[in-house]
Amino acid sequence: MRIERIQPAKDQEPAAQQEVDLTLLEPLLEKYKNRKGNLIPLLQGTQDIYGYLPKAAFAKIHQATGLELNEMYGVATFYAQFRLVPAGKHIVKMCHGTACHVQAVTAITDEILDTLRIKDGETTKDGLFTVETVACLGCCSLAPVMMIGDETYGKLTPKQAVKIIREIRRSENN
């Protein structure tokens, strides 16, 4: 099964894209500046700092290391681990592997997306949730399954999944 990477909608480009403190990159750039094979560690470190890869960070890395922008963007868009826009505080990963698929995970995913009023790969306007469809979470005996952060939820129904999302939202609002 091929999971399509969803590109962010134009209205999902946050203002935060322009306003990042690039001085936070200095220790990372110093560490990897003259090392061979530094591209992926630089991108990973940048994402660890900001939670995503800001456009301004690409220019800063290029300036400091000489790495080509097209090469950096190529790697950042090829690997699913990298984000070009900020993710929500809680990343909801919906498993769409074979075991989950035959257990009707599509209905659960649709219910969550409807409840949050977003599409797959998008983030809620309040920045609380990002929902991602993934190929497999490796929890086939728990199918259908979703992960939120490091917590795994299995043997789900649409109603149970939405209840979990609402409980997280409620605890965030208290």
C-alpha positions in Angstrom: 0.0 0.0 0.0 1.3 3.4 -0.9 0.6 6.2 1.6 0.4 9.6 -0.2 2.2 12.4 1.5 -0.2 15.3 1.7 1.1 18.7 1.0 -0.2 21.5 3.3 -3.0 23.6 2.0 -2.1 27.2 1.2 -4.2 28.4 4.2 -2.1 26.2 6.4 1.1 28.2 5.9 1.6 29.6 9.3 3.0 33.0 10.1 5.6 31.2 12.2 7.2 30.2 8.9 8.8 33.6 8.7 9.5 34.2 12.4 12.1 31.8 13.7 15.2 32.5 15.8 18.0 31.3 13.5 20.6 31.8 16.3 19.3 28.5 17.7 20.9 26.8 14.8 24.5 28.0 15.6 25.6 25.1 17.9 24.2 22.6 15.4 25.9 24.2 12.4 29.2 24.4 14.3 28.9 20.7 15.2 28.3 19.5 11.6 29.8 22.4 9.5 32.8 20.5 8.0 31.6 16.9 8.4 31.0 14.6 5.5 27.5 13.3 5.3 26.1 16.1 7.4 22.9 16.8 5.5 20.5 14.4 7.3 21.9 15.1 10.8 21.5 18.9 10.1 17.9 18.5 8.9 17.1 16.2 11.9 18.7 18.6 14.3 16.9 21.6 12.8 13.6 19.8 13.1 14.4 18.9 16.7 14.9 22.6 17.4 11.8 24.0 15.6 9.5 21.0 15.3 9.6 21.4 11.5 12.0 22.7 8.9 11.4 26.4 8.5 12.2 28.0 5.1 14.6 30.4 6.7 16.6 27.5 8.2 17.3 26.1 4.8 18.9 29.4 3.7 20.9 29.6 7.0 22.2 26.0 6.5 23.1 26.7 2.9 25.0 29.9 3.9 26.9 28.1 6.7 27.7 24.8 5.0 27.5 25.4 1.3 24.9 22.6 1.0 22.7 23.2 -2.1 19.1 24.2 -1.4 17.7 21.8 -4.0 19.6 18.9 -2.4 18.3 19.9 1.1 14.7 20.2 -0.2 15.0 16.9 -2.1 16.0 15.1 1.0 13.4 16.9 3.2 10.6 16.0 0.8 11.7 12.4 0.2 11.9 11.3 3.8 8.5 11.2 5.6 10.3 12.1 8.9 10.7 15.7 7.8 8.0 18.4 8.0 8.0 21.6 6.1 5.2 23.0 8.3 4.6 22.9 12.0 2.8 19.9 13.4 0.2 19.8 16.1 1.1 19.3 19.7 -0.4 15.8 19.4 0.3 13.7 16.3 -2.4 11.1 15.6 -1.0 8.3 13.5 -3.7 6.2 12.0 -2.5 2.7 10.9 -3.7 1.7 7.5 -1.8 -1.5 7.2 -3.5 -4.7 6.1 -4.7 -5.9 9.5 -6.1 -2.4 10.3 -7.6 -2.0 6.9 -9.6 -5.2 7.1 -10.8 -4.1 10.5 -12.3 -0.9 9.0 -9.8 1.7 10.1 -10.9 3.9 7.2 -14.2 4.6 9.0 -12.3 5.4 12.2 -10.0 7.8 10.4 -12.9 9.5 8.6 -14.7 10.0 11.9 -11.6 11.5 13.5 -11.0 13.8 10.5 -14.7 14.9 10.5 -14.6 15.6 14.3 -11.4 17.6 14.0 -12.6 19.3 10.7 -9.3 18.6 8.9 -8.0 16.4 6.1 -5.3 13.7 6.4 -2.0 15.4 6.9 -3.4 18.6 8.2 -3.3 20.3 11.6 -6.2 21.7 13.5 -6.5 25.5 13.6 -5.7 25.5 17.3 -2.5 23.6 16.6 -3.5 20.8 19.0 -3.8 17.8 16.5 -2.2 16.6 13.3 -3.6 13.5 11.8 -1.4 11.3 9.6 -2.2 8.1 7.8 0.7 5.6 8.1 1.4 2.4 6.3 1.9 0.3 9.5 2.5 0.8 13.2 3.5 -2.8 13.8 0.7 -3.5 16.2 -1.3 -5.9 14.1 -2.8 -7.9 17.0 -4.4 -4.6 18.2 -6.0 -3.8 14.9 -7.5 -1.3 14.2 -4.9 0.9 15.9 -3.8 4.5 16.3 -0.9 6.2 18.1 -1.0 9.6 19.7 2.5 10.5 20.7 3.9 7.4 22.4 0.6 6.0 23.4 -1.0 3.2 21.4 -4.7 2.7 21.3 -6.0 -0.6 19.8 -9.2 -2.6 19.1 -10.8 0.8 18.3 -14.2 1.7 17.1 -15.0 5.2 15.6 -16.8 6.2 18.7 -13.9 5.1 21.0 -11.3 6.9 18.8 -13.3 10.2 18.9 -13.8 9.9 22.7 -10.0 9.6 23.1 -9.5 12.8 20.9 -12.1 14.7 22.9 -10.6 13.6 26.3 -7.2 14.9 25.1 -8.7 18.2 24.0 -10.6 18.5 27.2 -7.4 17.9 29.3 -5.5 20.5 27.2 -8.2 23.1 27.8 -8.2 22.8 31.6 
